[in-house]
Amino acid sequence: MSDLESLETDLIAKIDGAADAGALEDVRVAALGKKGVVSERMKTLGKMSPEERKEMGPALNGLKTRIGEAIDAKKLALEEAALDARLATEKVDVTLPVRPERKGRIHPVSQVTEEIVAIFSAMGFDVAEGPDIEDDFYNFTALNFPEDHPAREMHDTFFFEPKEDGSRRLLRTHTSPVQIRTMMQQKPPIRIIIPGRVYRCDSDQTHTPVFHQVEGLVIDRESHMGHLKGTLEAFAKTYFEVDSVKTRFRPHFFPFTEPSAEMDIGYERVGNEIRIGQGDDWMEILGCGMVHPNVLKNCGLDPDEYQGFAWGMGVDRLAMLKYGIPDLRDFFAADARWLEHYGFDPLDQPNLAVGLSR
Protein backbone atom coordinates (compact mmCIF):
# COMPACT_ATOMS: atom_id res chain seq x y z
CA MET A 1 0.00 0.00 0.00
CA SER A 2 2.95 2.27 0.69
CA ASP A 3 3.88 1.80 -2.98
CA LEU A 4 0.48 3.16 -4.07
CA GLU A 5 0.80 6.09 -1.67
CA SER A 6 4.18 6.97 -3.16
CA LEU A 7 2.73 6.68 -6.68
CA GLU A 8 -0.18 8.93 -5.77
CA THR A 9 2.13 11.52 -4.22
CA ASP A 10 4.27 11.53 -7.35
CA LEU A 11 1.30 11.88 -9.71
CA ILE A 12 -0.31 14.65 -7.65
CA ALA A 13 2.99 16.56 -7.71
CA LYS A 14 3.14 16.23 -11.51
CA ILE A 15 -0.48 17.40 -11.80
CA ASP A 16 0.16 20.42 -9.59
CA GLY A 17 3.28 21.23 -11.60
CA ALA A 18 1.54 21.19 -14.99
CA ALA A 19 1.94 24.71 -16.41
CA ASP A 20 -0.67 24.48 -19.16
CA ALA A 21 -3.37 22.26 -20.64
CA GLY A 22 -0.87 20.41 -22.84
CA ALA A 23 1.37 19.47 -19.93
CA LEU A 24 -1.66 18.38 -17.90
CA GLU A 25 -2.84 16.14 -20.74
CA ASP A 26 0.60 14.48 -20.83
CA VAL A 27 0.27 13.72 -17.10
CA ARG A 28 -3.24 12.32 -17.62
CA VAL A 29 -2.11 10.00 -20.40
CA ALA A 30 0.94 8.86 -18.39
CA ALA A 31 -1.30 8.06 -15.43
CA LEU A 32 -4.71 7.00 -16.79
CA GLY A 33 -4.12 6.31 -20.47
CA LYS A 34 -4.26 2.77 -21.89
CA LYS A 35 -0.60 2.29 -21.02
CA GLY A 36 -0.57 4.67 -18.06
CA VAL A 37 0.96 3.67 -14.78
CA VAL A 38 -2.37 3.40 -12.96
CA SER A 39 -3.97 1.51 -15.85
CA GLU A 40 -1.10 -0.96 -15.89
CA ARG A 41 -1.58 -1.54 -12.17
CA MET A 42 -5.28 -2.17 -12.77
CA LYS A 43 -4.41 -4.91 -15.30
CA THR A 44 -2.58 -6.88 -12.60
CA LEU A 45 -5.77 -7.47 -10.63
CA GLY A 46 -6.67 -10.45 -12.80
CA LYS A 47 -3.50 -12.29 -11.79
CA MET A 48 -4.02 -11.78 -8.06
CA SER A 49 -5.59 -14.20 -5.63
CA PRO A 50 -9.12 -13.42 -4.41
CA GLU A 51 -7.77 -12.17 -1.10
CA GLU A 52 -5.23 -9.84 -2.78
CA ARG A 53 -7.83 -8.64 -5.28
CA LYS A 54 -10.24 -7.86 -2.43
CA GLU A 55 -7.63 -5.60 -0.89
CA MET A 56 -5.99 -4.07 -3.98
CA GLY A 57 -9.15 -3.55 -6.05
CA PRO A 58 -10.67 -0.79 -3.86
CA ALA A 59 -7.22 0.74 -3.34
CA LEU A 60 -6.50 1.00 -7.08
CA ASN A 61 -10.01 2.23 -7.92
CA GLY A 62 -9.71 4.87 -5.20
CA LEU A 63 -6.34 5.94 -6.60
CA LYS A 64 -7.78 6.18 -10.11
CA THR A 65 -10.72 8.29 -8.86
CA ARG A 66 -8.54 10.66 -6.85
CA ILE A 67 -6.09 11.18 -9.73
CA GLY A 68 -9.00 11.86 -12.11
CA GLU A 69 -10.53 14.39 -9.72
CA ALA A 70 -7.16 16.11 -9.25
CA ILE A 71 -6.72 16.37 -13.03
CA ASP A 72 -10.24 17.84 -13.46
CA ALA A 73 -9.63 20.41 -10.71
CA LYS A 74 -6.28 21.40 -12.23
CA LYS A 75 -7.86 21.68 -15.69
CA LEU A 76 -10.55 24.02 -14.34
CA ALA A 77 -7.92 26.14 -12.58
CA LEU A 78 -5.85 26.40 -15.77
CA GLU A 79 -8.94 27.38 -17.81
CA GLU A 80 -9.86 30.11 -15.31
CA ALA A 81 -6.30 31.41 -15.29
CA ALA A 82 -6.22 31.47 -19.09
CA LEU A 83 -9.54 33.34 -19.17
CA ASP A 84 -8.29 35.89 -16.63
CA ALA A 85 -5.15 36.42 -18.69
CA ARG A 86 -7.19 36.88 -21.85
CA LEU A 87 -9.56 39.33 -20.22
CA ALA A 88 -6.62 41.30 -18.89
CA THR A 89 -5.24 41.72 -22.41
CA GLU A 90 -8.64 42.56 -23.93
CA LYS A 91 -9.94 44.99 -21.32
CA VAL A 92 -11.27 48.33 -22.50
CA ASP A 93 -11.03 51.58 -20.61
CA VAL A 94 -14.68 52.64 -20.62
CA THR A 95 -13.75 56.03 -19.19
CA LEU A 96 -12.14 57.02 -22.50
CA PRO A 97 -14.29 59.26 -24.72
CA VAL A 98 -16.03 57.53 -27.63
CA ARG A 99 -14.64 58.35 -31.03
CA PRO A 100 -17.18 60.45 -32.96
CA GLU A 101 -17.48 57.94 -35.78
CA ARG A 102 -18.47 55.22 -33.29
CA LYS A 103 -20.98 57.12 -31.20
CA GLY A 104 -24.51 55.72 -31.42
CA ARG A 105 -27.65 57.81 -31.89
CA ILE A 106 -30.95 57.82 -30.01
CA HIS A 107 -33.93 56.98 -32.24
CA PRO A 108 -36.49 59.82 -32.59
CA VAL A 109 -39.22 57.60 -31.11
CA SER A 110 -37.14 56.99 -27.99
CA GLN A 111 -36.22 60.68 -27.80
CA VAL A 112 -39.80 61.91 -28.10
CA THR A 113 -41.06 59.31 -25.61
CA GLU A 114 -38.50 60.54 -23.09
CA GLU A 115 -39.50 64.15 -23.78
CA ILE A 116 -43.18 63.34 -23.17
CA VAL A 117 -42.36 61.42 -19.99
CA ALA A 118 -40.25 64.34 -18.74
CA ILE A 119 -43.10 66.79 -19.32
CA PHE A 120 -45.84 64.77 -17.65
CA SER A 121 -43.59 63.60 -14.83
CA ALA A 122 -43.09 67.26 -13.95
CA MET A 123 -46.90 67.53 -13.77
CA GLY A 124 -47.07 64.66 -11.29
CA PHE A 125 -47.94 61.75 -13.59
CA ASP A 126 -46.61 58.23 -13.08
CA VAL A 127 -45.64 55.95 -15.98
CA ALA A 128 -47.65 52.74 -16.37
CA GLU A 129 -47.03 49.78 -18.67
CA GLY A 130 -48.87 46.66 -19.78
CA PRO A 131 -48.66 43.65 -22.13
CA ASP A 132 -48.66 43.97 -25.92
CA ILE A 133 -50.83 40.83 -26.23
CA GLU A 134 -54.31 41.36 -24.86
CA ASP A 135 -57.76 39.81 -24.85
CA ASP A 136 -61.09 41.18 -26.03
CA PHE A 137 -62.18 42.35 -22.58
CA TYR A 138 -59.28 44.70 -21.90
CA ASN A 139 -58.89 45.92 -25.49
CA PHE A 140 -62.57 46.35 -26.42
CA THR A 141 -65.34 45.30 -24.02
CA ALA A 142 -64.17 47.14 -20.90
CA LEU A 143 -63.62 50.25 -23.04
CA ASN A 144 -67.28 50.32 -24.09
CA PHE A 145 -66.75 49.13 -27.70
CA PRO A 146 -70.02 47.78 -29.14
CA GLU A 147 -70.04 44.16 -30.30
CA ASP A 148 -70.36 45.27 -33.94
CA HIS A 149 -67.62 47.95 -33.79
CA PRO A 150 -65.39 47.88 -36.93
CA ALA A 151 -62.23 47.75 -34.82
CA ARG A 152 -63.17 44.21 -33.78
CA GLU A 153 -62.92 42.99 -37.37
CA MET A 154 -59.88 41.31 -38.90
CA HIS A 155 -59.25 44.18 -41.34
CA ASP A 156 -58.31 46.51 -38.47
CA THR A 157 -56.93 44.27 -35.71
CA PHE A 158 -54.24 41.58 -35.58
CA PHE A 159 -55.95 38.53 -34.02
CA PHE A 160 -54.30 35.25 -33.00
CA GLU A 161 -55.84 31.89 -33.83
CA PRO A 162 -59.00 31.16 -31.81
CA LYS A 163 -58.74 29.04 -28.68
CA GLU A 164 -60.87 25.94 -28.11
CA ASP A 165 -63.56 28.07 -26.46
CA GLY A 166 -63.64 30.42 -29.46
CA SER A 167 -61.94 33.36 -27.71
CA ARG A 168 -59.07 35.10 -29.47
CA ARG A 169 -56.02 36.92 -28.19
CA LEU A 170 -54.89 39.98 -30.12
CA LEU A 171 -52.15 42.56 -30.45
CA ARG A 172 -53.41 45.63 -28.62
CA THR A 173 -54.72 48.36 -30.92
CA HIS A 174 -54.08 51.10 -28.34
CA THR A 175 -52.51 51.42 -24.90
CA SER A 176 -55.95 51.92 -23.34
CA PRO A 177 -56.01 48.38 -21.87
CA VAL A 178 -53.41 49.62 -19.39
CA GLN A 179 -55.94 52.24 -18.25
CA ILE A 180 -58.40 49.43 -17.53
CA ARG A 181 -55.83 47.34 -15.69
CA THR A 182 -54.79 50.33 -13.59
CA MET A 183 -58.35 51.29 -12.65
CA MET A 184 -59.12 47.70 -11.68
CA GLN A 185 -56.00 47.37 -9.53
CA GLN A 186 -55.50 50.84 -8.05
CA LYS A 187 -57.86 52.96 -6.01
CA PRO A 188 -58.27 56.59 -7.20
CA PRO A 189 -56.84 59.16 -7.36
CA ILE A 190 -55.04 57.97 -10.49
CA ARG A 191 -52.72 60.08 -12.61
CA ILE A 192 -50.76 58.07 -15.20
CA ILE A 193 -49.34 58.17 -18.71
CA ILE A 194 -48.88 55.01 -20.76
CA PRO A 195 -46.23 54.91 -23.50
CA GLY A 196 -45.92 51.82 -25.67
CA ARG A 197 -46.20 50.01 -29.00
CA VAL A 198 -49.59 49.37 -30.61
CA TYR A 199 -50.62 47.42 -33.70
CA ARG A 200 -53.15 47.95 -36.48
CA CYS A 201 -53.59 46.66 -40.04
CA ASP A 202 -52.52 49.79 -41.86
CA SER A 203 -49.52 50.90 -43.91
CA ASP A 204 -48.80 54.05 -45.92
CA GLN A 205 -46.75 57.25 -45.65
CA THR A 206 -48.39 58.24 -42.35
CA HIS A 207 -49.47 54.80 -41.02
CA THR A 208 -47.56 51.64 -40.14
CA PRO A 209 -48.70 48.27 -38.73
CA VAL A 210 -46.63 48.98 -35.62
CA PHE A 211 -46.50 52.44 -34.08
CA HIS A 212 -46.20 54.12 -30.70
CA GLN A 213 -48.72 55.88 -28.48
CA VAL A 214 -48.79 57.75 -25.24
CA GLU A 215 -52.10 57.83 -23.44
CA GLY A 216 -52.93 59.66 -20.25
CA LEU A 217 -55.52 59.05 -17.56
CA VAL A 218 -56.71 61.06 -14.58
CA ILE A 219 -59.36 59.66 -12.20
CA ASP A 220 -60.51 61.51 -9.10
CA ARG A 221 -63.64 63.19 -7.75
CA GLU A 222 -63.33 66.68 -9.22
CA SER A 223 -61.61 66.61 -12.66
CA HIS A 224 -63.45 68.21 -15.58
CA MET A 225 -62.92 69.32 -19.18
CA GLY A 226 -61.24 72.53 -18.06
CA HIS A 227 -58.52 70.50 -16.33
CA LEU A 228 -58.14 68.38 -19.47
CA LYS A 229 -57.79 71.45 -21.68
CA GLY A 230 -55.25 73.08 -19.39
CA THR A 231 -53.17 69.90 -19.12
CA LEU A 232 -52.97 69.37 -22.87
CA GLU A 233 -52.28 73.01 -23.70
CA ALA A 234 -49.43 73.05 -21.16
CA PHE A 235 -48.06 69.88 -22.71
CA ALA A 236 -48.22 71.20 -26.29
CA LYS A 237 -46.48 74.46 -25.40
CA THR A 238 -43.70 72.64 -23.56
CA TYR A 239 -43.26 69.86 -26.10
CA PHE A 240 -43.03 72.15 -29.14
CA GLU A 241 -40.91 74.56 -27.10
CA VAL A 242 -42.89 77.68 -28.00
CA ASP A 243 -44.11 80.56 -25.86
CA SER A 244 -47.77 79.92 -26.65
CA VAL A 245 -50.02 77.67 -28.71
CA LYS A 246 -53.46 78.16 -30.18
CA THR A 247 -55.77 75.22 -29.55
CA ARG A 248 -59.33 74.25 -30.31
CA PHE A 249 -61.33 71.23 -29.22
CA ARG A 250 -63.78 69.83 -31.76
CA PRO A 251 -66.57 67.43 -30.72
CA HIS A 252 -65.83 63.85 -31.73
CA PHE A 253 -66.83 60.30 -30.84
CA PHE A 254 -64.83 57.68 -28.98
CA PRO A 255 -66.54 54.70 -27.30
CA PHE A 256 -64.58 55.16 -24.08
CA THR A 257 -65.09 58.91 -23.48
CA GLU A 258 -68.14 61.16 -23.22
CA PRO A 259 -67.97 63.97 -24.11
CA SER A 260 -65.15 63.35 -26.59
CA ALA A 261 -63.03 65.78 -28.58
CA GLU A 262 -60.14 66.08 -30.97
CA MET A 263 -57.54 68.69 -30.14
CA ASP A 264 -56.20 70.93 -32.92
CA ILE A 265 -53.25 73.27 -32.68
CA GLY A 266 -52.54 76.36 -34.76
CA TYR A 267 -49.66 76.31 -37.23
CA GLU A 268 -48.38 77.71 -40.48
CA ARG A 269 -46.28 76.17 -43.23
CA VAL A 270 -43.25 78.04 -44.50
CA GLY A 271 -41.76 76.08 -47.39
CA ASN A 272 -41.32 72.55 -46.07
CA GLU A 273 -41.25 73.76 -42.46
CA ILE A 274 -44.23 73.54 -40.11
CA ARG A 275 -44.23 76.22 -37.43
CA ILE A 276 -46.33 75.41 -34.40
CA GLY A 277 -47.79 78.26 -32.36
CA GLN A 278 -48.33 80.70 -35.22
CA GLY A 279 -50.44 81.00 -38.35
CA ASP A 280 -54.11 80.50 -39.09
CA ASP A 281 -54.16 76.82 -40.10
CA TRP A 282 -55.24 74.00 -37.80
CA MET A 283 -53.84 70.51 -37.30
CA GLU A 284 -55.32 67.67 -35.24
CA ILE A 285 -52.74 66.09 -32.90
CA LEU A 286 -54.69 63.96 -30.40
CA GLY A 287 -58.02 62.66 -29.17
CA CYS A 288 -59.38 63.14 -25.67
CA GLY A 289 -62.44 63.33 -23.47
CA MET A 290 -64.04 62.57 -20.13
CA VAL A 291 -63.92 58.89 -19.17
CA HIS A 292 -67.23 57.25 -20.05
CA PRO A 293 -69.33 56.16 -17.03
CA ASN A 294 -69.63 52.68 -18.53
CA VAL A 295 -65.83 52.34 -18.50
CA LEU A 296 -65.76 53.31 -14.83
CA LYS A 297 -68.46 50.74 -14.07
CA ASN A 298 -66.57 48.02 -15.98
CA CYS A 299 -63.56 48.72 -13.74
CA GLY A 300 -65.56 48.54 -10.53
CA LEU A 301 -65.66 52.31 -9.93
CA ASP A 302 -68.82 54.24 -9.08
CA PRO A 303 -69.39 56.96 -11.75
CA ASP A 304 -71.46 58.91 -9.22
CA GLU A 305 -68.36 59.17 -7.03
CA TYR A 306 -65.48 59.27 -9.52
CA GLN A 307 -64.85 60.94 -12.84
CA GLY A 308 -61.81 61.79 -14.89
CA PHE A 309 -60.35 62.44 -18.31
CA ALA A 310 -58.13 60.63 -20.80
CA TRP A 311 -56.27 61.32 -24.01
CA GLY A 312 -54.12 59.54 -26.56
CA MET A 313 -51.54 60.71 -29.09
CA GLY A 314 -49.14 59.15 -31.57
CA VAL A 315 -45.48 59.41 -30.60
CA ASP A 316 -44.28 58.82 -34.15
CA ARG A 317 -46.48 61.60 -35.54
CA LEU A 318 -45.38 64.04 -32.87
CA ALA A 319 -41.78 63.24 -33.78
CA MET A 320 -42.52 63.91 -37.45
CA LEU A 321 -44.11 67.27 -36.65
CA LYS A 322 -41.40 68.52 -34.32
CA TYR A 323 -38.34 67.26 -36.17
CA GLY A 324 -39.44 67.51 -39.80
CA ILE A 325 -39.47 63.80 -40.66
CA PRO A 326 -41.49 63.32 -43.86
CA ASP A 327 -42.23 59.56 -43.97
CA LEU A 328 -43.34 57.40 -41.06
CA ARG A 329 -42.11 54.20 -42.72
CA ASP A 330 -38.50 55.35 -42.38
CA PHE A 331 -38.85 55.03 -38.60
CA PHE A 332 -38.75 51.24 -39.01
CA ALA A 333 -36.34 50.92 -41.96
CA ALA A 334 -33.23 50.38 -39.77
CA ASP A 335 -31.19 52.69 -42.01
CA ALA A 336 -28.06 53.85 -40.16
CA ARG A 337 -27.76 56.90 -42.42
CA TRP A 338 -31.29 57.98 -41.54
CA LEU A 339 -30.60 57.50 -37.84
CA GLU A 340 -27.35 59.45 -38.12
CA HIS A 341 -29.33 62.34 -39.61
CA TYR A 342 -32.43 62.30 -37.40
CA GLY A 343 -31.01 60.65 -34.27
CA PHE A 344 -30.01 62.35 -31.02
CA ASP A 345 -26.88 62.47 -28.90
CA PRO A 346 -27.26 59.74 -26.23
CA LEU A 347 -25.66 61.99 -23.62
CA ASP A 348 -28.28 64.73 -24.05
CA GLN A 349 -31.20 63.50 -21.97
CA PRO A 350 -34.50 65.45 -22.18
CA ASN A 351 -34.64 67.87 -19.27
CA LEU A 352 -37.11 70.67 -18.65
CA ALA A 353 -34.48 72.71 -16.83
CA VAL A 354 -32.14 73.03 -19.81
CA GLY A 355 -34.46 72.21 -22.72
CA LEU A 356 -35.99 69.06 -24.16
CA SER A 357 -34.05 68.92 -27.44
CA ARG A 358 -30.60 70.49 -27.29
Buried (B, 14 or more C-beta within 10 A) or exposed (E): EEEBEEBBEEBBEBBEEBEEEEBBBEBBEBBBBEEBBBBEBBEEEEEEEEEEBEEBEEEBEEBBEEBBEBBEEBBEEBEEEEEEEEEEEEEEEEEEEEEEEEEEBBBBBBBBBBBBBBBBEEEEBEBBEBBBEBBBEBBBBBBBBEEEEEBBEEEEBBEEEEEEEEEBBBBBBBBBBBBBBBBEEBEBEBBBBBBBBBBBBEEEEBBBEBBBBBBBBBBBEEBEBEBBBEBBBBBBBBBBEBEEBBBEBEEBEBBBBBBBBBBBBBBEEEEEEBEBBBBEEBBEBBBBBBBBBBBBEBBEBEEEEBBBBBBBBBBBBBBBBBEEBEEBEBBBEEEEEBBEEBBBEEEBBBEEEEEBEE
